[in-house]
Amino acid sequence: MGYPHKAIVGGSSFIGNNYVKSGQNTLYKMRWNPQRLVETGRPTHQYATDIGWASKQVYTMYNLYQEIGEYSLVLDIPVYQ
């Protein structure tokens, strides 16, 4: 196995274990962590602190979904009161 393979597997494992499994399963939740904000009043455990992170990732995500072909899209939209 080469370094690109190890980087992809290691990176995805890190994201899965440290963010997705804790409920931060969208780009929005990884960036802002709204559940933690509700619980503590602070947006802690943020994956990406770059304000433009999600907009920088959207083209890559779009292209990956285009490669998948047919898929079902489910939107997870947070509702604040």
mmCIF file of the N, C-alpha and C atoms, coordinates in Angstrom:
data_MODEL
# 
_entry.id   MODEL 
# 
loop_
_atom_site.group_PDB 
_atom_site.id 
_atom_site.type_symbol 
_atom_site.label_atom_id 
_atom_site.label_alt_id 
_atom_site.label_comp_id 
_atom_site.label_asym_id 
_atom_site.label_entity_id 
_atom_site.label_seq_id 
_atom_site.pdbx_PDB_ins_code 
_atom_site.Cartn_x 
_atom_site.Cartn_y 
_atom_site.Cartn_z 
_atom_site.occupancy 
_atom_site.B_iso_or_equiv 
_atom_site.pdbx_formal_charge 
_atom_site.auth_seq_id 
_atom_site.auth_comp_id 
_atom_site.auth_asym_id 
_atom_site.auth_atom_id 
_atom_site.pdbx_PDB_model_num 
ATOM 1   N N  . MET A 1 1  ? 0.839   -1.183 0.000   1.00 0.00 ? 1  MET A N  1 
ATOM 2   C CA . MET A 1 1  ? 0.000   0.000  0.000   1.00 0.00 ? 1  MET A CA 1 
ATOM 3   C C  . MET A 1 1  ? 0.883   1.245  0.000   1.00 0.00 ? 1  MET A C  1 
ATOM 4   N N  . GLY A 1 2  ? 0.528   2.198  -0.850  1.00 0.00 ? 2  GLY A N  1 
ATOM 5   C CA . GLY A 1 2  ? 1.299   3.426  -0.940  1.00 0.00 ? 2  GLY A CA 1 
ATOM 6   C C  . GLY A 1 2  ? 0.803   4.485  0.034   1.00 0.00 ? 2  GLY A C  1 
ATOM 7   N N  . TYR A 1 3  ? 1.535   5.592  0.058   1.00 0.00 ? 3  TYR A N  1 
ATOM 8   C CA . TYR A 1 3  ? 1.197   6.683  0.972   1.00 0.00 ? 3  TYR A CA 1 
ATOM 9   C C  . TYR A 1 3  ? -0.168  7.310  0.686   1.00 0.00 ? 3  TYR A C  1 
ATOM 10  N N  . PRO A 1 4  ? -0.564  7.514  -0.580  1.00 0.00 ? 4  PRO A N  1 
ATOM 11  C CA . PRO A 1 4  ? -1.909  8.066  -0.800  1.00 0.00 ? 4  PRO A CA 1 
ATOM 12  C C  . PRO A 1 4  ? -3.005  7.183  -0.196  1.00 0.00 ? 4  PRO A C  1 
ATOM 13  N N  . HIS A 1 5  ? -2.875  5.866  -0.355  1.00 0.00 ? 5  HIS A N  1 
ATOM 14  C CA . HIS A 1 5  ? -3.857  4.937  0.216   1.00 0.00 ? 5  HIS A CA 1 
ATOM 15  C C  . HIS A 1 5  ? -3.888  5.066  1.740   1.00 0.00 ? 5  HIS A C  1 
ATOM 16  N N  . LYS A 1 6  ? -2.717  5.083  2.356   1.00 0.00 ? 6  LYS A N  1 
ATOM 17  C CA . LYS A 1 6  ? -2.642  5.201  3.817   1.00 0.00 ? 6  LYS A CA 1 
ATOM 18  C C  . LYS A 1 6  ? -3.225  6.528  4.288   1.00 0.00 ? 6  LYS A C  1 
ATOM 19  N N  . ALA A 1 7  ? -2.981  7.599  3.535   1.00 0.00 ? 7  ALA A N  1 
ATOM 20  C CA . ALA A 1 7  ? -3.511  8.913  3.905   1.00 0.00 ? 7  ALA A CA 1 
ATOM 21  C C  . ALA A 1 7  ? -5.034  8.933  3.825   1.00 0.00 ? 7  ALA A C  1 
ATOM 22  N N  . ILE A 1 8  ? -5.586  8.359  2.782   1.00 0.00 ? 8  ILE A N  1 
ATOM 23  C CA . ILE A 1 8  ? -7.044  8.330  2.616   1.00 0.00 ? 8  ILE A CA 1 
ATOM 24  C C  . ILE A 1 8  ? -7.696  7.481  3.699   1.00 0.00 ? 8  ILE A C  1 
ATOM 25  N N  . VAL A 1 9  ? -7.160  6.292  3.932   1.00 0.00 ? 9  VAL A N  1 
ATOM 26  C CA . VAL A 1 9  ? -7.721  5.399  4.954   1.00 0.00 ? 9  VAL A CA 1 
ATOM 27  C C  . VAL A 1 9  ? -7.559  6.013  6.343   1.00 0.00 ? 9  VAL A C  1 
ATOM 28  N N  . GLY A 1 10 ? -6.392  6.552  6.629   1.00 0.00 ? 10 GLY A N  1 
ATOM 29  C CA . GLY A 1 10 ? -6.158  7.159  7.939   1.00 0.00 ? 10 GLY A CA 1 
ATOM 30  C C  . GLY A 1 10 ? -7.018  8.382  8.172   1.00 0.00 ? 10 GLY A C  1 
ATOM 31  N N  . GLY A 1 11 ? -7.117  9.238  7.161   1.00 0.00 ? 11 GLY A N  1 
ATOM 32  C CA . GLY A 1 11 ? -7.931  10.450 7.286   1.00 0.00 ? 11 GLY A CA 1 
ATOM 33  C C  . GLY A 1 11 ? -9.403  10.143 7.447   1.00 0.00 ? 11 GLY A C  1 
ATOM 34  N N  . SER A 1 12 ? -9.908  9.206  6.651   1.00 0.00 ? 12 SER A N  1 
ATOM 35  C CA . SER A 1 12 ? -11.324 8.867  6.757   1.00 0.00 ? 12 SER A CA 1 
ATOM 36  C C  . SER A 1 12 ? -11.626 8.165  8.077   1.00 0.00 ? 12 SER A C  1 
ATOM 37  N N  . SER A 1 13 ? -10.701 7.380  8.566   1.00 0.00 ? 13 SER A N  1 
ATOM 38  C CA . SER A 1 13 ? -10.873 6.733  9.865   1.00 0.00 ? 13 SER A CA 1 
ATOM 39  C C  . SER A 1 13 ? -10.924 7.785  10.976  1.00 0.00 ? 13 SER A C  1 
ATOM 40  N N  . PHE A 1 14 ? -10.042 8.773  10.915  1.00 0.00 ? 14 PHE A N  1 
ATOM 41  C CA . PHE A 1 14 ? -10.020 9.857  11.904  1.00 0.00 ? 14 PHE A CA 1 
ATOM 42  C C  . PHE A 1 14 ? -11.343 10.620 11.897  1.00 0.00 ? 14 PHE A C  1 
ATOM 43  N N  . ILE A 1 15 ? -11.822 10.998 10.713  1.00 0.00 ? 15 ILE A N  1 
ATOM 44  C CA . ILE A 1 15 ? -13.080 11.733 10.597  1.00 0.00 ? 15 ILE A CA 1 
ATOM 45  C C  . ILE A 1 15 ? -14.248 10.877 11.094  1.00 0.00 ? 15 ILE A C  1 
ATOM 46  N N  . GLY A 1 16 ? -14.278 9.608  10.680  1.00 0.00 ? 16 GLY A N  1 
ATOM 47  C CA . GLY A 1 16 ? -15.365 8.726  11.095  1.00 0.00 ? 16 GLY A CA 1 
ATOM 48  C C  . GLY A 1 16 ? -15.408 8.513  12.591  1.00 0.00 ? 16 GLY A C  1 
ATOM 49  N N  . ASN A 1 17 ? -14.262 8.201  13.184  1.00 0.00 ? 17 ASN A N  1 
ATOM 50  C CA . ASN A 1 17 ? -14.214 7.901  14.614  1.00 0.00 ? 17 ASN A CA 1 
ATOM 51  C C  . ASN A 1 17 ? -14.397 9.123  15.498  1.00 0.00 ? 17 ASN A C  1 
ATOM 52  N N  . ASN A 1 18 ? -13.870 10.261 15.076  1.00 0.00 ? 18 ASN A N  1 
ATOM 53  C CA . ASN A 1 18 ? -13.874 11.440 15.937  1.00 0.00 ? 18 ASN A CA 1 
ATOM 54  C C  . ASN A 1 18 ? -15.013 12.420 15.675  1.00 0.00 ? 18 ASN A C  1 
ATOM 55  N N  . TYR A 1 19 ? -15.658 12.343 14.526  1.00 0.00 ? 19 TYR A N  1 
ATOM 56  C CA . TYR A 1 19 ? -16.718 13.298 14.207  1.00 0.00 ? 19 TYR A CA 1 
ATOM 57  C C  . TYR A 1 19 ? -18.031 12.613 13.832  1.00 0.00 ? 19 TYR A C  1 
ATOM 58  N N  . VAL A 1 20 ? -18.018 11.772 12.818  1.00 0.00 ? 20 VAL A N  1 
ATOM 59  C CA . VAL A 1 20 ? -19.255 11.148 12.349  1.00 0.00 ? 20 VAL A CA 1 
ATOM 60  C C  . VAL A 1 20 ? -19.896 10.311 13.455  1.00 0.00 ? 20 VAL A C  1 
ATOM 61  N N  . LYS A 1 21 ? -19.114 9.508  14.155  1.00 0.00 ? 21 LYS A N  1 
ATOM 62  C CA . LYS A 1 21 ? -19.668 8.672  15.224  1.00 0.00 ? 21 LYS A CA 1 
ATOM 63  C C  . LYS A 1 21 ? -20.192 9.476  16.406  1.00 0.00 ? 21 LYS A C  1 
ATOM 64  N N  . SER A 1 22 ? -19.763 10.739 16.529  1.00 0.00 ? 22 SER A N  1 
ATOM 65  C CA . SER A 1 22 ? -20.273 11.584 17.616  1.00 0.00 ? 22 SER A CA 1 
ATOM 66  C C  . SER A 1 22 ? -21.437 12.453 17.156  1.00 0.00 ? 22 SER A C  1 
ATOM 67  N N  . GLY A 1 23 ? -21.972 12.172 15.950  1.00 0.00 ? 23 GLY A N  1 
ATOM 68  C CA . GLY A 1 23 ? -23.141 12.889 15.467  1.00 0.00 ? 23 GLY A CA 1 
ATOM 69  C C  . GLY A 1 23 ? -22.835 14.045 14.530  1.00 0.00 ? 23 GLY A C  1 
ATOM 70  N N  . GLN A 1 24 ? -21.577 14.363 14.325  1.00 0.00 ? 24 GLN A N  1 
ATOM 71  C CA . GLN A 1 24 ? -21.201 15.448 13.419  1.00 0.00 ? 24 GLN A CA 1 
ATOM 72  C C  . GLN A 1 24 ? -21.024 14.859 12.016  1.00 0.00 ? 24 GLN A C  1 
ATOM 73  N N  . ASN A 1 25 ? -22.152 14.518 11.387  1.00 0.00 ? 25 ASN A N  1 
ATOM 74  C CA . ASN A 1 25 ? -22.123 13.756 10.139  1.00 0.00 ? 25 ASN A CA 1 
ATOM 75  C C  . ASN A 1 25 ? -22.422 14.588 8.896   1.00 0.00 ? 25 ASN A C  1 
ATOM 76  N N  . THR A 1 26 ? -22.366 15.912 9.003   1.00 0.00 ? 26 THR A N  1 
ATOM 77  C CA . THR A 1 26 ? -22.514 16.781 7.832   1.00 0.00 ? 26 THR A CA 1 
ATOM 78  C C  . THR A 1 26 ? -21.406 17.832 7.882   1.00 0.00 ? 26 THR A C  1 
ATOM 79  N N  . LEU A 1 27 ? -21.143 18.484 6.752   1.00 0.00 ? 27 LEU A N  1 
ATOM 80  C CA . LEU A 1 27 ? -20.141 19.549 6.734   1.00 0.00 ? 27 LEU A CA 1 
ATOM 81  C C  . LEU A 1 27 ? -20.518 20.656 7.715   1.00 0.00 ? 27 LEU A C  1 
ATOM 82  N N  . TYR A 1 28 ? -21.800 20.985 7.776   1.00 0.00 ? 28 TYR A N  1 
ATOM 83  C CA . TYR A 1 28 ? -22.271 22.030 8.683   1.00 0.00 ? 28 TYR A CA 1 
ATOM 84  C C  . TYR A 1 28 ? -22.010 21.647 10.139  1.00 0.00 ? 28 TYR A C  1 
ATOM 85  N N  . LYS A 1 29 ? -22.387 20.430 10.497  1.00 0.00 ? 29 LYS A N  1 
ATOM 86  C CA . LYS A 1 29 ? -22.208 19.989 11.883  1.00 0.00 ? 29 LYS A CA 1 
ATOM 87  C C  . LYS A 1 29 ? -20.740 19.864 12.259  1.00 0.00 ? 29 LYS A C  1 
ATOM 88  N N  . MET A 1 30 ? -19.915 19.478 11.296  1.00 0.00 ? 30 MET A N  1 
ATOM 89  C CA . MET A 1 30 ? -18.482 19.383 11.579  1.00 0.00 ? 30 MET A CA 1 
ATOM 90  C C  . MET A 1 30 ? -17.890 20.771 11.792  1.00 0.00 ? 30 MET A C  1 
ATOM 91  N N  . ARG A 1 31 ? -18.399 21.751 11.060  1.00 0.00 ? 31 ARG A N  1 
ATOM 92  C CA . ARG A 1 31 ? -17.873 23.108 11.172  1.00 0.00 ? 31 ARG A CA 1 
ATOM 93  C C  . ARG A 1 31 ? -18.392 23.806 12.424  1.00 0.00 ? 31 ARG A C  1 
ATOM 94  N N  . TRP A 1 32 ? -19.685 23.728 12.689  1.00 0.00 ? 32 TRP A N  1 
ATOM 95  C CA . TRP A 1 32 ? -20.281 24.522 13.761  1.00 0.00 ? 32 TRP A CA 1 
ATOM 96  C C  . TRP A 1 32 ? -20.670 23.720 14.993  1.00 0.00 ? 32 TRP A C  1 
ATOM 97  N N  . ASN A 1 33 ? -20.868 22.408 14.868  1.00 0.00 ? 33 ASN A N  1 
ATOM 98  C CA . ASN A 1 33 ? -21.251 21.542 15.982  1.00 0.00 ? 33 ASN A CA 1 
ATOM 99  C C  . ASN A 1 33 ? -22.439 22.122 16.762  1.00 0.00 ? 33 ASN A C  1 
ATOM 100 N N  . PRO A 1 34 ? -23.609 22.250 16.110  1.00 0.00 ? 34 PRO A N  1 
ATOM 101 C CA . PRO A 1 34 ? -24.754 22.895 16.757  1.00 0.00 ? 34 PRO A CA 1 
ATOM 102 C C  . PRO A 1 34 ? -25.245 22.192 18.016  1.00 0.00 ? 34 PRO A C  1 
ATOM 103 N N  . GLN A 1 35 ? -25.140 20.876 18.097  1.00 0.00 ? 35 GLN A N  1 
ATOM 104 C CA . GLN A 1 35 ? -25.608 20.169 19.294  1.00 0.00 ? 35 GLN A CA 1 
ATOM 105 C C  . GLN A 1 35 ? -24.790 20.573 20.513  1.00 0.00 ? 35 GLN A C  1 
ATOM 106 N N  . ARG A 1 36 ? -23.499 20.679 20.357  1.00 0.00 ? 36 ARG A N  1 
ATOM 107 C CA . ARG A 1 36 ? -22.638 21.080 21.476  1.00 0.00 ? 36 ARG A CA 1 
ATOM 108 C C  . ARG A 1 36 ? -22.921 22.525 21.881  1.00 0.00 ? 36 ARG A C  1 
ATOM 109 N N  . LEU A 1 37 ? -23.248 23.352 20.902  1.00 0.00 ? 37 LEU A N  1 
ATOM 110 C CA . LEU A 1 37 ? -23.615 24.739 21.186  1.00 0.00 ? 37 LEU A CA 1 
ATOM 111 C C  . LEU A 1 37 ? -24.865 24.788 22.058  1.00 0.00 ? 37 LEU A C  1 
ATOM 112 N N  . VAL A 1 38 ? -25.843 23.932 21.760  1.00 0.00 ? 38 VAL A N  1 
ATOM 113 C CA . VAL A 1 38 ? -27.067 23.863 22.556  1.00 0.00 ? 38 VAL A CA 1 
ATOM 114 C C  . VAL A 1 38 ? -26.740 23.382 23.974  1.00 0.00 ? 38 VAL A C  1 
ATOM 115 N N  . GLU A 1 39 ? -25.873 22.379 24.086  1.00 0.00 ? 39 GLU A N  1 
ATOM 116 C CA . GLU A 1 39 ? -25.559 21.779 25.383  1.00 0.00 ? 39 GLU A CA 1 
ATOM 117 C C  . GLU A 1 39 ? -24.698 22.676 26.268  1.00 0.00 ? 39 GLU A C  1 
ATOM 118 N N  . THR A 1 40 ? -23.737 23.377 25.667  1.00 0.00 ? 40 THR A N  1 
ATOM 119 C CA . THR A 1 40 ? -22.770 24.119 26.475  1.00 0.00 ? 40 THR A CA 1 
ATOM 120 C C  . THR A 1 40 ? -22.772 25.625 26.246  1.00 0.00 ? 40 THR A C  1 
ATOM 121 N N  . GLY A 1 41 ? -23.458 26.065 25.194  1.00 0.00 ? 41 GLY A N  1 
ATOM 122 C CA . GLY A 1 41 ? -23.429 27.485 24.863  1.00 0.00 ? 41 GLY A CA 1 
ATOM 123 C C  . GLY A 1 41 ? -22.215 27.876 24.045  1.00 0.00 ? 41 GLY A C  1 
ATOM 124 N N  . ARG A 1 42 ? -21.393 26.883 23.677  1.00 0.00 ? 42 ARG A N  1 
ATOM 125 C CA . ARG A 1 42 ? -20.185 27.145 22.887  1.00 0.00 ? 42 ARG A CA 1 
ATOM 126 C C  . ARG A 1 42 ? -20.087 26.128 21.756  1.00 0.00 ? 42 ARG A C  1 
ATOM 127 N N  . PRO A 1 43 ? -19.662 26.547 20.570  1.00 0.00 ? 43 PRO A N  1 
ATOM 128 C CA . PRO A 1 43 ? -19.506 25.603 19.451  1.00 0.00 ? 43 PRO A CA 1 
ATOM 129 C C  . PRO A 1 43 ? -18.171 24.869 19.531  1.00 0.00 ? 43 PRO A C  1 
ATOM 130 N N  . THR A 1 44 ? -18.063 23.909 20.443  1.00 0.00 ? 44 THR A N  1 
ATOM 131 C CA . THR A 1 44 ? -16.807 23.188 20.651  1.00 0.00 ? 44 THR A CA 1 
ATOM 132 C C  . THR A 1 44 ? -16.685 21.986 19.710  1.00 0.00 ? 44 THR A C  1 
ATOM 133 N N  . HIS A 1 45 ? -15.526 21.373 19.704  1.00 0.00 ? 45 HIS A N  1 
ATOM 134 C CA . HIS A 1 45 ? -15.213 20.191 18.901  1.00 0.00 ? 45 HIS A CA 1 
ATOM 135 C C  . HIS A 1 45 ? -15.457 20.438 17.424  1.00 0.00 ? 45 HIS A C  1 
ATOM 136 N N  . GLN A 1 46 ? -14.889 21.533 16.931  1.00 0.00 ? 46 GLN A N  1 
ATOM 137 C CA . GLN A 1 46 ? -15.037 21.877 15.529  1.00 0.00 ? 46 GLN A CA 1 
ATOM 138 C C  . GLN A 1 46 ? -13.931 21.232 14.715  1.00 0.00 ? 46 GLN A C  1 
ATOM 139 N N  . TYR A 1 47 ? -14.301 20.684 13.570  1.00 0.00 ? 47 TYR A N  1 
ATOM 140 C CA . TYR A 1 47 ? -13.318 20.064 12.684  1.00 0.00 ? 47 TYR A CA 1 
ATOM 141 C C  . TYR A 1 47 ? -12.569 21.112 11.887  1.00 0.00 ? 47 TYR A C  1 
ATOM 142 N N  . ALA A 1 48 ? -13.275 22.047 11.291  1.00 0.00 ? 48 ALA A N  1 
ATOM 143 C CA . ALA A 1 48 ? -12.652 23.035 10.423  1.00 0.00 ? 48 ALA A CA 1 
ATOM 144 C C  . ALA A 1 48 ? -13.025 24.427 10.902  1.00 0.00 ? 48 ALA A C  1 
ATOM 145 N N  . THR A 1 49 ? -12.039 25.223 11.222  1.00 0.00 ? 49 THR A N  1 
ATOM 146 C CA . THR A 1 49 ? -12.327 26.558 11.722  1.00 0.00 ? 49 THR A CA 1 
ATOM 147 C C  . THR A 1 49 ? -12.206 27.623 10.636  1.00 0.00 ? 49 THR A C  1 
ATOM 148 N N  . ASP A 1 50 ? -11.843 27.243 9.442   1.00 0.00 ? 50 ASP A N  1 
ATOM 149 C CA . ASP A 1 50 ? -11.805 28.170 8.305   1.00 0.00 ? 50 ASP A CA 1 
ATOM 150 C C  . ASP A 1 50 ? -13.234 28.538 7.928   1.00 0.00 ? 50 ASP A C  1 
ATOM 151 N N  . ILE A 1 51 ? -13.570 29.818 7.967   1.00 0.00 ? 51 ILE A N  1 
ATOM 152 C CA . ILE A 1 51 ? -14.938 30.265 7.712   1.00 0.00 ? 51 ILE A CA 1 
ATOM 153 C C  . ILE A 1 51 ? -15.437 29.834 6.329   1.00 0.00 ? 51 ILE A C  1 
ATOM 154 N N  . GLY A 1 52 ? -14.527 29.650 5.377   1.00 0.00 ? 52 GLY A N  1 
ATOM 155 C CA . GLY A 1 52 ? -14.918 29.254 4.029   1.00 0.00 ? 52 GLY A CA 1 
ATOM 156 C C  . GLY A 1 52 ? -14.777 27.776 3.750   1.00 0.00 ? 52 GLY A C  1 
ATOM 157 N N  . TRP A 1 53 ? -14.568 26.972 4.795   1.00 0.00 ? 53 TRP A N  1 
ATOM 158 C CA . TRP A 1 53 ? -14.273 25.549 4.606   1.00 0.00 ? 53 TRP A CA 1 
ATOM 159 C C  . TRP A 1 53 ? -15.355 24.825 3.817   1.00 0.00 ? 53 TRP A C  1 
ATOM 160 N N  . ALA A 1 54 ? -16.613 24.983 4.209   1.00 0.00 ? 54 ALA A N  1 
ATOM 161 C CA . ALA A 1 54 ? -17.693 24.249 3.533   1.00 0.00 ? 54 ALA A CA 1 
ATOM 162 C C  . ALA A 1 54 ? -17.796 24.650 2.062   1.00 0.00 ? 54 ALA A C  1 
ATOM 163 N N  . SER A 1 55 ? -17.690 25.939 1.777   1.00 0.00 ? 55 SER A N  1 
ATOM 164 C CA . SER A 1 55 ? -17.791 26.370 0.376   1.00 0.00 ? 55 SER A CA 1 
ATOM 165 C C  . SER A 1 55 ? -16.597 25.882 -0.441  1.00 0.00 ? 55 SER A C  1 
ATOM 166 N N  . LYS A 1 56 ? -15.467 25.691 0.191   1.00 0.00 ? 56 LYS A N  1 
ATOM 167 C CA . LYS A 1 56 ? -14.281 25.167 -0.503  1.00 0.00 ? 56 LYS A CA 1 
ATOM 168 C C  . LYS A 1 56 ? -14.420 23.672 -0.774  1.00 0.00 ? 56 LYS A C  1 
ATOM 169 N N  . GLN A 1 57 ? -15.199 22.972 0.036   1.00 0.00 ? 57 GLN A N  1 
ATOM 170 C CA . GLN A 1 57 ? -15.357 21.527 -0.107  1.00 0.00 ? 57 GLN A CA 1 
ATOM 171 C C  . GLN A 1 57 ? -16.490 21.133 -1.044  1.00 0.00 ? 57 GLN A C  1 
ATOM 172 N N  . VAL A 1 58 ? -17.435 22.040 -1.267  1.00 0.00 ? 58 VAL A N  1 
ATOM 173 C CA . VAL A 1 58 ? -18.653 21.681 -1.981  1.00 0.00 ? 58 VAL A CA 1 
ATOM 174 C C  . VAL A 1 58 ? -18.382 21.169 -3.396  1.00 0.00 ? 58 VAL A C  1 
ATOM 175 N N  . TYR A 1 59 ? -17.412 21.704 -4.094  1.00 0.00 ? 59 TYR A N  1 
ATOM 176 C CA . TYR A 1 59 ? -17.131 21.253 -5.462  1.00 0.00 ? 59 TYR A CA 1 
ATOM 177 C C  . TYR A 1 59 ? -16.569 19.833 -5.474  1.00 0.00 ? 59 TYR A C  1 
ATOM 178 N N  . THR A 1 60 ? -15.711 19.527 -4.508  1.00 0.00 ? 60 THR A N  1 
ATOM 179 C CA . THR A 1 60 ? -15.179 18.170 -4.408  1.00 0.00 ? 60 THR A CA 1 
ATOM 180 C C  . THR A 1 60 ? -16.295 17.186 -4.087  1.00 0.00 ? 60 THR A C  1 
ATOM 181 N N  . MET A 1 61 ? -17.156 17.553 -3.144  1.00 0.00 ? 61 MET A N  1 
ATOM 182 C CA . MET A 1 61 ? -18.269 16.685 -2.777  1.00 0.00 ? 61 MET A CA 1 
ATOM 183 C C  . MET A 1 61 ? -19.202 16.475 -3.970  1.00 0.00 ? 61 MET A C  1 
ATOM 184 N N  . TYR A 1 62 ? -19.492 17.547 -4.688  1.00 0.00 ? 62 TYR A N  1 
ATOM 185 C CA . TYR A 1 62 ? -20.364 17.455 -5.864  1.00 0.00 ? 62 TYR A CA 1 
ATOM 186 C C  . TYR A 1 62 ? -19.777 16.482 -6.887  1.00 0.00 ? 62 TYR A C  1 
ATOM 187 N N  . ASN A 1 63 ? -18.494 16.632 -7.169  1.00 0.00 ? 63 ASN A N  1 
ATOM 188 C CA . ASN A 1 63 ? -17.847 15.758 -8.155  1.00 0.00 ? 63 ASN A CA 1 
ATOM 189 C C  . ASN A 1 63 ? -17.847 14.299 -7.711  1.00 0.00 ? 63 ASN A C  1 
ATOM 190 N N  . LEU A 1 64 ? -17.652 14.052 -6.426  1.00 0.00 ? 64 LEU A N  1 
ATOM 191 C CA . LEU A 1 64 ? -17.695 12.680 -5.924  1.00 0.00 ? 64 LEU A CA 1 
ATOM 192 C C  . LEU A 1 64 ? -19.084 12.076 -6.099  1.00 0.00 ? 64 LEU A C  1 
ATOM 193 N N  . TYR A 1 65 ? -20.123 12.858 -5.812  1.00 0.00 ? 65 TYR A N  1 
ATOM 194 C CA . TYR A 1 65 ? -21.484 12.364 -5.998  1.00 0.00 ? 65 TYR A CA 1 
ATOM 195 C C  . TYR A 1 65 ? -21.796 12.124 -7.470  1.00 0.00 ? 65 TYR A C  1 
ATOM 196 N N  . GLN A 1 66 ? -21.221 12.913 -8.350  1.00 0.00 ? 66 GLN A N  1 
ATOM 197 C CA . GLN A 1 66 ? -21.422 12.693 -9.787  1.00 0.00 ? 66 GLN A CA 1 
ATOM 198 C C  . GLN A 1 66 ? -20.821 11.355 -10.215 1.00 0.00 ? 66 GLN A C  1 
ATOM 199 N N  . GLU A 1 67 ? -19.711 10.974 -9.602  1.00 0.00 ? 67 GLU A N  1 
ATOM 200 C CA . GLU A 1 67 ? -19.075 9.691  -9.918  1.00 0.00 ? 67 GLU A CA 1 
ATOM 201 C C  . GLU A 1 67 ? -19.921 8.513  -9.432  1.00 0.00 ? 67 GLU A C  1 
ATOM 202 N N  . ILE A 1 68 ? -20.663 8.704  -8.344  1.00 0.00 ? 68 ILE A N  1 
ATOM 203 C CA . ILE A 1 68 ? -21.509 7.631  -7.813  1.00 0.00 ? 68 ILE A CA 1 
ATOM 204 C C  . ILE A 1 68 ? -22.597 7.272  -8.814  1.00 0.00 ? 68 ILE A C  1 
ATOM 205 N N  . GLY A 1 69 ? -23.115 8.288  -9.491  1.00 0.00 ? 69 GLY A N  1 
ATOM 206 C CA . GLY A 1 69 ? -24.205 8.047  -10.438 1.00 0.00 ? 69 GLY A CA 1 
ATOM 207 C C  . GLY A 1 69 ? -25.537 8.273  -9.775  1.00 0.00 ? 69 GLY A C  1 
ATOM 208 N N  . GLU A 1 70 ? -26.316 7.225  -9.603  1.00 0.00 ? 70 GLU A N  1 
ATOM 209 C CA . GLU A 1 70 ? -27.652 7.328  -9.021  1.00 0.00 ? 70 GLU A CA 1 
ATOM 210 C C  . GLU A 1 70 ? -27.574 7.181  -7.508  1.00 0.00 ? 70 GLU A C  1 
ATOM 211 N N  . TYR A 1 71 ? -28.218 8.097  -6.792  1.00 0.00 ? 71 TYR A N  1 
ATOM 212 C CA . TYR A 1 71 ? -28.210 8.046  -5.334  1.00 0.00 ? 71 TYR A CA 1 
ATOM 213 C C  . TYR A 1 71 ? -29.441 8.764  -4.798  1.00 0.00 ? 71 TYR A C  1 
ATOM 214 N N  . SER A 1 72 ? -29.754 8.539  -3.531  1.00 0.00 ? 72 SER A N  1 
ATOM 215 C CA . SER A 1 72 ? -30.855 9.225  -2.859  1.00 0.00 ? 72 SER A CA 1 
ATOM 216 C C  . SER A 1 72 ? -30.270 10.326 -1.988  1.00 0.00 ? 72 SER A C  1 
ATOM 217 N N  . LEU A 1 73 ? -30.742 11.530 -2.170  1.00 0.00 ? 73 LEU A N  1 
ATOM 218 C CA . LEU A 1 73 ? -30.261 12.673 -1.408  1.00 0.00 ? 73 LEU A CA 1 
ATOM 219 C C  . LEU A 1 73 ? -31.178 12.908 -0.219  1.00 0.00 ? 73 LEU A C  1 
ATOM 220 N N  . VAL A 1 74 ? -30.597 12.966 0.979   1.00 0.00 ? 74 VAL A N  1 
ATOM 221 C CA . VAL A 1 74 ? -31.339 13.253 2.200   1.00 0.00 ? 74 VAL A CA 1 
ATOM 222 C C  . VAL A 1 74 ? -30.719 14.489 2.824   1.00 0.00 ? 74 VAL A C  1 
ATOM 223 N N  . LEU A 1 75 ? -31.520 15.528 3.033   1.00 0.00 ? 75 LEU A N  1 
ATOM 224 C CA . LEU A 1 75 ? -31.022 16.771 3.614   1.00 0.00 ? 75 LEU A CA 1 
ATOM 225 C C  . LEU A 1 75 ? -31.271 16.779 5.118   1.00 0.00 ? 75 LEU A C  1 
ATOM 226 N N  . ASP A 1 76 ? -30.262 17.161 5.880   1.00 0.00 ? 76 ASP A N  1 
ATOM 227 C CA . ASP A 1 76 ? -30.351 17.291 7.325   1.00 0.00 ? 76 ASP A CA 1 
ATOM 228 C C  . ASP A 1 76 ? -30.221 18.783 7.631   1.00 0.00 ? 76 ASP A C  1 
ATOM 229 N N  . ILE A 1 77 ? -31.360 19.440 7.820   1.00 0.00 ? 77 ILE A N  1 
ATOM 230 C CA . ILE A 1 77 ? -31.377 20.885 7.989   1.00 0.00 ? 77 ILE A CA 1 
ATOM 231 C C  . ILE A 1 77 ? -31.678 21.223 9.442   1.00 0.00 ? 77 ILE A C  1 
ATOM 232 N N  . PRO A 1 78 ? -30.724 21.837 10.157  1.00 0.00 ? 78 PRO A N  1 
ATOM 233 C CA . PRO A 1 78 ? -30.979 22.189 11.551  1.00 0.00 ? 78 PRO A CA 1 
ATOM 234 C C  . PRO A 1 78 ? -32.037 23.284 11.649  1.00 0.00 ? 78 PRO A C  1 
ATOM 235 N N  . VAL A 1 79 ? -32.900 23.170 12.656  1.00 0.00 ? 79 VAL A N  1 
ATOM 236 C CA . VAL A 1 79 ? -33.944 24.161 12.896  1.00 0.00 ? 79 VAL A CA 1 
ATOM 237 C C  . VAL A 1 79 ? -33.687 24.763 14.264  1.00 0.00 ? 79 VAL A C  1 
ATOM 238 N N  . TYR A 1 80 ? -33.522 26.073 14.300  1.00 0.00 ? 80 TYR A N  1 
ATOM 239 C CA . TYR A 1 80 ? -33.243 26.774 15.562  1.00 0.00 ? 80 TYR A CA 1 
ATOM 240 C C  . TYR A 1 80 ? -34.465 27.552 15.998  1.00 0.00 ? 80 TYR A C  1 
ATOM 241 N N  . GLN A 1 81 ? -34.644 27.657 17.298  1.00 0.00 ? 81 GLN A N  1 
ATOM 242 C CA . GLN A 1 81 ? -35.788 28.394 17.848  1.00 0.00 ? 81 GLN A CA 1 
ATOM 243 C C  . GLN A 1 81 ? -35.296 29.567 18.658  1.00 0.00 ? 81 GLN A C  1 
# 
